[in-house]
């Protein structure tokens, strides 16, 4: 669907957006959702810890994009960036990313990071198109503190 980009509203995400955002995540290929972290309770906690850095894109009253960003004081980490497949390639992802970068700069953050699943070709293409560098010099470790 071709949109009038001037009619797009990018605003802070609230927990009231959760159901629409979660639906968007679940219909998007390449997403890795976890039962606790991505539950309403997990996202509400994340939004409270990061009240200025999570955004939704709204077109004609419908959430068509989302980006989550957690800022820890040293770095900003981006999570779960999605644009509805019917609204892609119109600058929505870039507008969401621009908001996160703006907040990062205000917070004095000099470096941003994100993870993309190895088989998420669409995601890898988007981040490379935005000037992000793929790193092959680190190994990521994780450990669950709760069962998934």
N, CA, C and O atoms as a DFTB+ gen file, in Angstrom:
592 C
 N C O
     1  1       0.838      -1.170       0.000
     2  2       0.000       0.000       0.000
     3  2       0.890       1.243       0.000
     4  3       1.741       1.392       0.876
     5  1       0.707       2.110      -0.945
     6  2       1.454       3.363      -1.007
     7  2       0.768       4.357      -0.064
     8  3      -0.448       4.541      -0.112
     9  1       1.570       4.989       0.789
    10  2       1.004       5.922       1.753
    11  2       1.509       7.331       1.504
    12  3       2.505       7.533       0.809
    13  1       0.825       8.285       2.067
    14  2       1.300       9.660       2.125
    15  2       2.143       9.738       3.395
    16  3       1.606       9.798       4.502
    17  1       3.459       9.737       3.230
    18  2       4.374       9.687       4.375
    19  2       4.137      10.849       5.332
    20  3       4.458      10.745       6.516
    21  1       3.582      11.955       4.839
    22  2       3.283      13.095       5.707
    23  2       2.129      12.807       6.664
    24  3       1.941      13.525       7.646
    25  1       1.368      11.772       6.381
    26  2       0.248      11.385       7.242
    27  2       0.674      10.350       8.294
    28  3      -0.122       9.964       9.150
    29  1       1.927       9.910       8.223
    30  2       2.449       8.941       9.181
    31  2       2.770       9.657      10.490
    32  3       3.373      10.730      10.492
    33  1       2.363       9.055      11.591
    34  2       2.674       9.591      12.916
    35  2       3.641       8.623      13.589
    36  3       3.343       7.435      13.714
    37  1       4.788       9.120      14.021
    38  2       5.724       8.336      14.818
    39  2       5.658       8.901      16.225
    40  3       5.908      10.086      16.444
    41  1       5.318       8.041      17.175
    42  2       5.152       8.490      18.558
    43  2       5.713       7.444      19.509
    44  3       5.988       6.308      19.125
    45  1       5.876       7.862      20.770
    46  2       6.326       6.925      21.787
    47  2       5.330       5.784      21.943
    48  3       4.116       5.984      21.889
    49  1       5.861       4.603      22.133
    50  2       5.024       3.439      22.379
    51  2       4.563       3.447      23.829
    52  3       5.317       3.829      24.724
    53  1       3.332       3.030      24.056
    54  2       2.811       2.827      25.408
    55  2       2.356       1.378      25.527
    56  3       2.223       0.669      24.529
    57  1       2.126       0.960      26.740
    58  2       1.670      -0.417      26.940
    59  2       0.296      -0.631      26.304
    60  3      -0.065      -1.766      25.994
    61  1      -0.468       0.430      26.108
    62  2      -1.760       0.295      25.433
    63  2      -1.610      -0.151      23.980
    64  3      -2.569      -0.635      23.379
    65  1      -0.418       0.007      23.415
    66  2      -0.140      -0.417      22.045
    67  2       0.217      -1.897      21.953
    68  3       0.338      -2.440      20.854
    69  1       0.386      -2.547      23.096
    70  2       0.952      -3.891      23.125
    71  2       0.240      -4.882      22.207
    72  3       0.904      -5.572      21.433
    73  1      -1.062      -4.972      22.268
    74  2      -1.763      -5.990      21.479
    75  2      -1.509      -5.823      19.982
    76  3      -1.268      -6.804      19.279
    77  1      -1.562      -4.590      19.499
    78  2      -1.318      -4.335      18.076
    79  2       0.138      -4.597      17.706
    80  3       0.423      -5.145      16.641
    81  1       1.049      -4.210      18.578
    82  2       2.475      -4.437      18.332
    83  2       2.783      -5.930      18.340
    84  3       3.494      -6.426      17.465
    85  1       2.253      -6.643      19.322
    86  2       2.508      -8.081      19.409
    87  2       1.963      -8.802      18.174
    88  3       2.607      -9.709      17.647
    89  1       0.789      -8.400      17.722
    90  2       0.220      -8.990      16.508
    91  2       1.171      -8.766      15.337
    92  3       1.410      -9.685      14.553
    93  1       1.710      -7.570      15.209
    94  2       2.639      -7.261      14.131
    95  2       3.890      -8.129      14.237
    96  3       4.370      -8.646      13.228
    97  1       4.417      -8.293      15.439
    98  2       5.583      -9.152      15.618
    99  2       5.286     -10.585      15.200
   100  3       6.110     -11.220      14.542
   101  1       4.124     -11.097      15.573
   102  2       3.839     -12.511      15.312
   103  2       3.587     -12.813      13.844
   104  3       3.720     -13.967      13.435
   105  1       3.234     -11.833      13.045
   106  2       3.002     -12.084      11.616
   107  2       4.222     -11.734      10.765
   108  3       4.162     -11.799       9.537
   109  1       5.323     -11.365      11.412
   110  2       6.526     -10.955      10.689
   111  2       7.567     -12.060      10.707
   112  3       7.979     -12.524      11.770
   113  1       7.988     -12.477       9.518
   114  2       9.044     -13.490       9.411
   115  2      10.339     -12.957      10.001
   116  3      10.638     -11.767       9.910
   117  1      11.099     -13.856      10.605
   118  2      12.414     -13.496      11.128
   119  2      12.405     -13.014      12.561
   120  3      13.468     -12.764      13.130
   121  1      11.239     -12.878      13.159
   122  2      11.161     -12.426      14.545
   123  2      11.445     -13.588      15.491
   124  3      11.043     -14.725      15.241
   125  1      12.135     -13.287      16.564
   126  2      12.395     -14.277      17.608
   127  2      11.761     -13.745      18.887
   128  3      12.311     -12.857      19.539
   129  1      10.608     -14.290      19.239
   130  2       9.895     -13.846      20.426
   131  2      10.091     -14.849      21.550
   132  3      10.191     -16.055      21.327
   133  1      10.143     -14.313      22.767
   134  2      10.303     -15.156      23.945
   135  2       9.123     -14.935      24.865
   136  3       8.640     -13.812      25.011
   137  1       8.662     -16.002      25.482
   138  2       7.419     -15.949      26.252
   139  2       7.444     -14.909      27.366
   140  3       6.449     -14.215      27.571
   141  1       8.554     -14.783      28.092
   142  2       8.565     -13.813      29.192
   143  2       8.917     -12.414      28.693
   144  3       8.170     -11.464      28.928
   145  1      10.042     -12.285      28.011
   146  2      10.508     -10.958      27.602
   147  2       9.491     -10.211      26.761
   148  3       9.373      -8.991      26.871
   149  1       8.763     -10.919      25.932
   150  2       7.849     -10.289      24.994
   151  2       6.391     -10.370      25.430
   152  3       5.488     -10.029      24.666
   153  1       6.168     -10.819      26.652
   154  2       4.815     -10.813      27.214
   155  2       4.425      -9.369      27.530
   156  3       5.273      -8.477      27.535
   157  1       3.161      -9.150      27.787
   158  2       2.703      -7.814      28.181
   159  2       3.508      -7.320      29.392
   160  3       3.935      -6.166      29.425
   161  1       3.710      -8.189      30.376
   162  2       4.440      -7.803      31.583
   163  2       5.896      -7.468      31.264
   164  3       6.443      -6.495      31.783
   165  1       6.520      -8.280      30.408
   166  2       7.913      -8.032      30.044
   167  2       8.081      -6.729      29.279
   168  3       9.013      -5.967      29.536
   169  1       7.184      -6.474      28.347
   170  2       7.272      -5.233      27.562
   171  2       6.925      -4.029      28.430
   172  3       7.528      -2.967      28.277
   173  1       5.978      -4.174      29.324
   174  2       5.648      -3.053      30.218
   175  2       6.857      -2.674      31.073
   176  3       7.146      -1.492      31.263
   177  1       7.552      -3.671      31.578
   178  2       8.765      -3.422      32.370
   179  2       9.819      -2.714      31.512
   180  3      10.460      -1.766      31.964
   181  1       9.991      -3.179      30.278
   182  2      10.964      -2.579      29.361
   183  2      10.617      -1.116      29.073
   184  3      11.499      -0.257      29.078
   185  1       9.343      -0.835      28.824
   186  2       8.917       0.533      28.541
   187  2       9.122       1.444      29.748
   188  3       9.485       2.610      29.589
   189  1       8.896       0.930      30.942
   190  2       9.114       1.736      32.151
   191  2      10.586       2.065      32.338
   192  3      10.930       3.168      32.763
   193  1      11.457       1.111      32.023
   194  2      12.906       1.343      32.152
   195  2      13.444       2.245      31.054
   196  3      14.480       2.888      31.223
   197  1      12.742       2.294      29.932
   198  2      13.189       3.058      28.759
   199  2      12.012       3.888      28.227
   200  3      11.497       3.603      27.146
   201  1      11.590       4.897      28.970
   202  2      10.355       5.601      28.616
   203  2      10.446       6.523      27.404
   204  3       9.419       6.970      26.894
   205  1      11.644       6.810      26.941
   206  2      11.787       7.790      25.849
   207  2      12.336       7.208      24.557
   208  3      12.606       7.957      23.618
   209  1      12.509       5.888      24.483
   210  2      13.253       5.348      23.345
   211  2      12.551       4.226      22.579
   212  3      13.202       3.477      21.849
   213  1      11.252       4.104      22.735
   214  2      10.491       3.066      22.039
   215  2       9.356       3.728      21.267
   216  3       8.604       4.532      21.816
   217  1       9.242       3.378      19.978
   218  2       8.345       4.121      19.109
   219  2       7.470       3.199      18.262
   220  3       7.849       2.075      17.935
   221  1       6.289       3.711      17.918
   222  2       5.419       3.072      16.950
   223  2       5.163       4.062      15.822
   224  3       5.168       5.277      16.020
   225  1       4.939       3.511      14.638
   226  2       4.521       4.299      13.479
   227  2       3.051       3.999      13.255
   228  3       2.652       2.838      13.167
   229  1       2.250       5.045      13.162
   230  2       0.795       4.892      13.029
   231  2       0.361       5.560      11.727
   232  3       0.698       6.711      11.450
   233  1      -0.396       4.803      10.944
   234  2      -0.950       5.339       9.696
   235  2      -2.443       5.062       9.674
   236  3      -2.874       3.913       9.773
   237  1      -3.208       6.097       9.546
   238  2      -4.665       5.983       9.481
   239  2      -5.202       5.196      10.689
   240  3      -6.090       4.355      10.551
   241  1      -4.647       5.485      11.865
   242  2      -5.096       4.853      13.102
   243  2      -4.583       3.450      13.345
   244  3      -4.958       2.820      14.334
   245  1      -3.733       2.945      12.462
   246  2      -3.231       1.569      12.547
   247  2      -1.718       1.573      12.793
   248  3      -0.979       2.298      12.127
   249  1      -1.268       0.768      13.742
   250  2       0.177       0.645      13.982
   251  2       0.762      -0.181      12.849
   252  3       0.394      -1.339      12.652
   253  1       1.683       0.433      12.103
   254  2       2.287      -0.224      10.949
   255  2       3.789      -0.438      11.129
   256  3       4.446      -1.011      10.260
   257  1       4.332       0.025      12.263
   258  2       5.751      -0.172      12.521
   259  2       6.053       0.018      13.992
   260  3       5.315       0.684      14.717
   261  1       7.162      -0.586      14.419
   262  2       7.577      -0.492      15.816
   263  2       9.089      -0.650      15.901
   264  3       9.700      -1.356      15.098
   265  1       9.682       0.019      16.887
   266  2      11.094      -0.175      17.210
   267  2      11.236      -0.047      18.721
   268  3      10.732       0.903      19.320
   269  1      11.917      -0.999      19.328
   270  2      12.222      -0.940      20.751
   271  2      13.696      -0.612      20.912
   272  3      14.533      -1.065      20.131
   273  1      14.006       0.178      21.932
   274  2      15.406       0.507      22.200
   275  2      15.611       0.642      23.695
   276  3      14.905       1.391      24.371
   277  1      16.586      -0.094      24.199
   278  2      16.976      -0.004      25.596
   279  2      18.300       0.715      25.718
   280  3      19.257       0.391      25.015
   281  1      18.360       1.685      26.604
   282  2      19.586       2.464      26.806
   283  2      20.112       2.165      28.199
   284  3      19.407       2.341      29.192
   285  1      21.372       1.705      28.264
   286  2      21.935       1.319      29.554
   287  2      22.936       2.329      30.110
   288  3      23.562       2.076      31.140
   289  1      23.090       3.451      29.449
   290  2      24.040       4.468      29.897
   291  2      25.310       4.499      29.068
   292  3      25.934       5.551      28.930
   293  1      25.698       3.367      28.517
   294  2      26.868       3.270      27.649
   295  2      26.481       3.062      26.201
   296  3      27.088       3.631      25.294
   297  1      25.461       2.238      25.993
   298  2      25.038       1.855      24.655
   299  2      23.526       1.903      24.556
   300  3      22.809       1.889      25.556
   301  1      23.074       1.959      23.331
   302  2      21.653       1.813      23.040
   303  2      21.507       0.535      22.229
   304  3      22.215       0.340      21.240
   305  1      20.599      -0.330      22.639
   306  2      20.383      -1.600      21.962
   307  2      18.978      -1.639      21.371
   308  3      17.990      -1.385      22.060
   309  1      18.911      -1.953      20.109
   310  2      17.653      -1.951      19.371
   311  2      17.109      -3.375      19.287
   312  3      17.847      -4.336      19.070
   313  1      15.797      -3.475      19.465
   314  2      15.118      -4.763      19.447
   315  2      13.829      -4.675      18.627
   316  3      13.221      -3.609      18.529
   317  1      13.426      -5.778      18.053
   318  2      12.084      -5.988      17.497
   319  2      11.607      -4.874      16.563
   320  3      10.477      -4.399      16.670
   321  1      12.475      -4.476      15.663
   322  2      12.107      -3.468      14.677
   323  2      11.338      -4.134      13.548
   324  3      11.836      -5.068      12.919
   325  1      10.128      -3.656      13.291
   326  2       9.261      -4.257      12.287
   327  2       8.450      -3.172      11.596
   328  3       7.988      -2.217      12.219
   329  1       8.291      -3.349      10.290
   330  2       7.303      -2.578       9.533
   331  2       6.387      -3.601       8.865
   332  3       6.851      -4.572       8.267
   333  1       5.095      -3.370       8.974
   334  2       4.103      -4.251       8.348
   335  2       4.484      -4.459       6.887
   336  3       4.831      -3.502       6.195
   337  1       4.423      -5.693       6.416
   338  2       4.879      -6.021       5.060
   339  2       4.146      -5.217       3.990
   340  3       4.710      -4.965       2.926
   341  1       2.905      -4.810       4.245
   342  2       2.154      -4.020       3.264
   343  2       2.587      -2.563       3.210
   344  3       2.135      -1.813       2.344
   345  1       3.471      -2.150       4.140
   346  2       3.869      -0.748       4.231
   347  2       5.385      -0.549       4.086
   348  3       5.897       0.541       4.340
   349  1       6.085      -1.584       3.685
   350  2       7.551      -1.508       3.604
   351  2       8.018      -0.706       2.399
   352  3       7.260      -0.433       1.469
   353  1       9.301      -0.339       2.451
   354  2       9.998       0.359       1.364
   355  2       9.420       1.753       1.109
   356  3       9.403       2.231      -0.026
   357  1       8.947       2.395       2.177
   358  2       8.423       3.751       2.062
   359  2       9.049       4.695       3.084
   360  3       8.576       5.816       3.270
   361  1      10.105       4.246       3.743
   362  2      10.808       5.105       4.692
   363  2      10.322       5.018       6.119
   364  3      10.791       5.776       6.968
   365  1       9.393       4.114       6.416
   366  2       8.855       4.005       7.775
   367  2       9.922       3.484       8.741
   368  3      10.096       4.035       9.828
   369  1      10.627       2.440       8.351
   370  2      11.695       1.905       9.204
   371  2      12.754       2.954       9.485
   372  3      13.241       3.063      10.609
   373  1      13.109       3.720       8.475
   374  2      14.103       4.783       8.654
   375  2      13.594       5.853       9.606
   376  3      14.358       6.350      10.433
   377  1      12.326       6.216       9.507
   378  2      11.761       7.218      10.422
   379  2      11.806       6.715      11.870
   380  3      12.141       7.473      12.780
   381  1      11.471       5.451      12.080
   382  2      11.545       4.882      13.422
   383  2      12.986       4.890      13.927
   384  3      13.249       5.280      15.065
   385  1      13.911       4.461      13.079
   386  2      15.319       4.434      13.455
   387  2      15.840       5.834      13.750
   388  3      16.600       6.020      14.700
   389  1      15.448       6.817      12.955
   390  2      15.882       8.198      13.191
   391  2      15.475       8.684      14.581
   392  3      16.234       9.397      15.238
   393  1      14.273       8.300      15.030
   394  2      13.829       8.702      16.371
   395  2      14.709       8.088      17.454
   396  3      15.070       8.756      18.422
   397  1      15.050       6.813      17.284
   398  2      15.913       6.145      18.261
   399  2      17.302       6.788      18.277
   400  3      17.863       7.022      19.348
   401  1      17.848       7.070      17.119
   402  2      19.173       7.695      17.053
   403  2      19.150       9.069      17.713
   404  3      20.085       9.439      18.423
   405  1      18.082       9.818      17.479
   406  2      17.942      11.146      18.095
   407  2      17.967      11.036      19.625
   408  3      18.665      11.798      20.293
   409  1      17.205      10.090      20.170
   410  2      17.175       9.882      21.621
   411  2      18.549       9.443      22.118
   412  3      19.007       9.913      23.160
   413  1      19.209       8.549      21.387
   414  2      20.541       8.084      21.775
   415  2      21.522       9.251      21.867
   416  3      22.304       9.344      22.813
   417  1      21.472      10.127      20.887
   418  2      22.367      11.281      20.889
   419  2      22.068      12.213      22.054
   420  3      22.989      12.726      22.689
   421  1      20.793      12.436      22.340
   422  2      20.413      13.276      23.484
   423  2      20.953      12.677      24.779
   424  3      21.378      13.407      25.675
   425  1      20.937      11.353      24.876
   426  2      21.424      10.645      26.062
   427  2      22.954      10.558      26.109
   428  3      23.512      10.048      27.080
   429  1      23.632      11.048      25.075
   430  2      25.092      11.008      25.038
   431  2      25.657       9.665      24.635
   432  3      26.832       9.390      24.879
   433  1      24.848       8.830      24.028
   434  2      25.283       7.495      23.602
   435  2      26.081       7.630      22.308
   436  3      25.639       8.276      21.358
   437  1      27.251       7.018      22.283
   438  2      28.132       7.092      21.118
   439  2      28.055       5.865      20.229
   440  3      28.530       5.900      19.094
   441  1      27.462       4.772      20.723
   442  2      27.425       3.536      19.949
   443  2      26.110       2.812      20.200
   444  3      25.648       2.693      21.335
   445  1      25.526       2.335      19.116
   446  2      24.275       1.588      19.178
   447  2      24.528       0.168      18.691
   448  3      25.434      -0.066      17.891
   449  1      23.740      -0.767      19.165
   450  2      23.908      -2.146      18.740
   451  2      22.570      -2.838      18.578
   452  3      21.539      -2.362      19.051
   453  1      22.613      -3.976      17.895
   454  2      21.420      -4.786      17.705
   455  2      21.831      -6.171      17.280
   456  3      22.956      -6.399      16.837
   457  1      20.899      -7.095      17.422
   458  2      21.109      -8.466      16.973
   459  2      20.101      -8.777      15.883
   460  3      18.949      -8.349      15.951
   461  1      20.533      -9.520      14.885
   462  2      19.650      -9.994      13.828
   463  2      19.870     -11.497      13.711
   464  3      21.009     -11.960      13.646
   465  1      18.786     -12.250      13.684
   466  2      18.926     -13.690      13.498
   467  2      19.654     -13.960      12.188
   468  3      19.450     -13.262      11.195
   469  1      20.500     -14.972      12.199
   470  2      21.309     -15.292      11.031
   471  2      20.527     -15.566       9.766
   472  3      21.022     -15.317       8.667
   473  1      19.310     -16.075       9.902
   474  2      18.516     -16.403       8.716
   475  2      17.519     -15.299       8.338
   476  3      16.687     -15.495       7.452
   477  1      17.601     -14.157       8.996
   478  2      16.678     -13.054       8.714
   479  2      17.283     -12.154       7.628
   480  3      17.856     -11.105       7.923
   481  1      17.146     -12.576       6.394
   482  2      17.744     -11.851       5.269
   483  2      17.163     -10.447       5.099
   484  3      17.889      -9.501       4.794
   485  1      15.860     -10.320       5.296
   486  2      15.222      -9.017       5.174
   487  2      15.772      -8.045       6.215
   488  3      16.081      -6.894       5.902
   489  1      15.891      -8.519       7.450
   490  2      16.440      -7.685       8.512
   491  2      17.877      -7.285       8.229
   492  3      18.244      -6.121       8.390
   493  1      18.695      -8.246       7.806
   494  2      20.098      -7.935       7.506
   495  2      20.189      -6.904       6.390
   496  3      21.010      -5.988       6.453
   497  1      19.357      -7.047       5.379
   498  2      19.354      -6.090       4.267
   499  2      18.985      -4.684       4.763
   500  3      19.624      -3.703       4.383
   501  1      17.955      -4.592       5.609
   502  2      17.544      -3.281       6.119
   503  2      18.677      -2.609       6.876
   504  3      18.997      -1.451       6.608
   505  1      19.289      -3.317       7.818
   506  2      20.316      -2.687       8.646
   507  2      21.527      -2.285       7.815
   508  3      22.103      -1.221       8.043
   509  1      21.918      -3.105       6.869
   510  2      23.031      -2.726       5.984
   511  2      22.670      -1.505       5.162
   512  3      23.516      -0.640       4.936
   513  1      21.416      -1.421       4.706
   514  2      20.986      -0.269       3.900
   515  2      20.982       1.022       4.713
   516  3      21.017       2.117       4.151
   517  1      20.939       0.890       6.028
   518  2      20.947       2.067       6.896
   519  2      22.354       2.422       7.379
   520  3      22.523       3.312       8.212
   521  1      23.359       1.723       6.853
   522  2      24.745       2.041       7.182
   523  2      25.314       1.324       8.387
   524  3      26.378       1.695       8.884
   525  1      24.630       0.314       8.858
   526  2      25.118      -0.445      10.003
   527  2      26.112      -1.494       9.533
   528  3      25.956      -2.066       8.454
   529  1      27.131      -1.745      10.341
   530  2      28.164      -2.712      10.015
   531  2      27.889      -4.045      10.700
   532  3      27.539      -4.103      11.879
   533  1      28.058      -5.114       9.924
   534  2      27.962      -6.447      10.500
   535  2      29.279      -6.772      11.170
   536  3      30.343      -6.562      10.588
   537  1      29.218      -7.281      12.385
   538  2      30.430      -7.641      13.116
   539  2      30.604      -9.145      13.114
   540  3      29.663      -9.895      13.375
   541  1      31.802      -9.572      12.821
   542  2      32.129     -10.997      12.854
   543  2      33.224     -11.289      13.866
   544  3      33.737     -12.406      13.936
   545  1      33.581     -10.273      14.652
   546  2      34.703     -10.400      15.571
   547  2      34.279     -10.673      17.010
   548  3      35.122     -10.709      17.906
   549  1      32.987     -10.866      17.240
   550  2      32.516     -11.141      18.593
   551  2      31.638     -12.393      18.575
   552  3      31.089     -12.776      17.542
   553  1      31.527     -12.998      19.713
   554  2      30.621     -14.127      19.897
   555  2      29.657     -13.726      20.996
   556  3      30.076     -13.277      22.064
   557  1      28.393     -13.884      20.743
   558  2      27.360     -13.499      21.688
   559  2      27.008     -14.693      22.564
   560  3      26.769     -15.791      22.062
   561  1      26.975     -14.476      23.871
   562  2      26.576     -15.496      24.818
   563  2      25.298     -15.039      25.514
   564  3      25.080     -13.843      25.707
   565  1      24.467     -15.988      25.884
   566  2      23.298     -15.644      26.683
   567  2      22.979     -16.792      27.628
   568  3      23.386     -17.933      27.409
   569  1      22.250     -16.469      28.673
   570  2      21.837     -17.470      29.664
   571  2      20.461     -17.056      30.167
   572  3      20.259     -15.913      30.576
   573  1      19.541     -17.968      30.136
   574  2      18.200     -17.684      30.628
   575  2      18.156     -17.813      32.149
   576  3      18.670     -18.774      32.720
   577  1      17.532     -16.827      32.791
   578  2      17.325     -16.891      34.233
   579  2      15.969     -17.461      34.580
   580  3      15.710     -17.814      35.731
   581  1      15.107     -17.551      33.590
   582  2      13.788     -18.153      33.776
   583  2      13.552     -19.120      32.636
   584  3      14.114     -18.958      31.553
   585  1      12.723     -20.129      32.873
   586  2      12.397     -21.063      31.792
   587  2      11.542     -20.381      30.753
   588  3      10.695     -19.548      31.076
   589  1      11.764     -20.730      29.530
   590  2      10.995     -20.152      28.428
   591  2       9.897     -21.055      27.985
   592  3       9.154     -20.717      27.064
